[in-house]
Amino acid sequence: MAHTLTTPSYDQLDDLLATAVGRFGRPAQTIDWNDPESAPARILTVARMRDRLSSGDYHIDASLVAAAIIDRVCDVGLISRFE
């Protein structure tokens, strides 16, 4: 809750983003747009995904999703890997 009550300045945000690490240890990426949800690339991506989902062209393997979630949670140290 404390994080939602404090608003850093733009300079502080730039510093935080410069040191942030994105997924899988890669540098964090930013979107150069005031509202990322309305960015043209985002709108096109969402439209393509909706088309693929509605046409049945997008298949989700539940076991792969579960394995990826477990790997991610283990990587951040929330649980230990079970043998």
C-alpha positions as CSV (number, residue, x, y, z in Angstrom):
1,M,0.0,0.0,0.0
2,A,2.9,2.3,0.7
3,H,4.0,2.2,-2.9
4,T,0.6,3.4,-4.2
5,L,0.7,6.3,-1.9
6,T,4.0,7.7,-3.0
7,T,4.5,9.2,-6.5
8,P,8.2,9.6,-7.5
9,S,9.3,12.3,-9.7
10,Y,10.1,11.7,-13.4
11,D,13.8,11.9,-12.6
12,Q,13.4,9.2,-9.9
13,L,11.5,7.0,-12.3
14,D,14.2,7.4,-14.9
15,D,16.8,6.3,-12.3
16,L,14.7,3.3,-11.2
17,L,14.1,2.2,-14.8
18,A,17.8,2.5,-15.6
19,T,18.6,0.0,-12.8
20,A,15.5,-2.2,-13.3
21,V,15.9,-5.7,-14.6
22,G,13.2,-7.1,-16.8
23,R,12.1,-10.7,-17.3
24,F,14.7,-13.3,-17.4
25,G,17.5,-10.9,-16.4
26,R,17.2,-8.8,-19.5
27,P,17.2,-5.0,-19.2
28,A,13.7,-3.6,-18.6
29,Q,12.0,-2.2,-21.7
30,T,9.9,0.9,-21.9
31,I,7.3,2.0,-24.3
32,D,7.7,5.5,-25.6
33,W,4.1,6.5,-25.4
34,N,2.0,8.4,-22.8
35,D,-0.5,5.6,-22.4
36,P,1.0,2.2,-23.2
37,E,-2.4,0.6,-23.5
38,S,-3.3,2.9,-26.4
39,A,0.0,2.6,-28.2
40,P,-0.4,1.5,-31.8
41,A,1.8,-1.5,-31.4
42,R,-0.2,-2.6,-28.4
43,I,-3.5,-2.1,-30.2
44,L,-2.3,-4.2,-33.2
45,T,-0.9,-6.9,-30.9
46,V,-4.2,-7.2,-29.0
47,A,-6.2,-7.3,-32.2
48,R,-4.0,-10.0,-33.7
49,M,-4.3,-12.1,-30.5
50,R,-8.1,-11.7,-30.4
51,D,-8.2,-12.9,-34.0
52,R,-6.0,-15.9,-33.2
53,L,-8.0,-16.8,-30.1
54,S,-11.4,-16.6,-31.9
55,S,-10.2,-18.6,-34.9
56,G,-8.8,-21.4,-32.6
57,D,-5.3,-20.8,-34.0
58,Y,-3.9,-20.1,-30.6
59,H,-3.4,-23.3,-28.5
60,I,-2.4,-23.2,-24.8
61,D,-0.6,-26.1,-23.3
62,A,-1.6,-26.0,-19.6
63,S,1.4,-28.1,-18.5
64,L,3.8,-25.7,-20.2
65,V,2.1,-22.7,-18.6
66,A,2.2,-24.4,-15.2
67,A,5.9,-25.3,-15.6
68,A,6.8,-21.7,-16.6
69,I,4.9,-20.3,-13.6
70,I,6.7,-22.7,-11.2
71,D,10.1,-21.9,-12.8
72,R,9.4,-18.1,-12.4
73,V,8.3,-18.4,-8.8
74,C,11.3,-20.6,-7.9
75,D,13.7,-18.2,-9.7
76,V,12.5,-15.3,-7.4
77,G,12.9,-17.5,-4.3
78,L,9.2,-17.7,-3.2
79,I,9.4,-21.5,-3.2
80,S,12.2,-24.0,-3.6
81,R,12.2,-26.5,-6.5
82,F,10.8,-29.8,-5.6
83,E,12.7,-32.9,-6.7
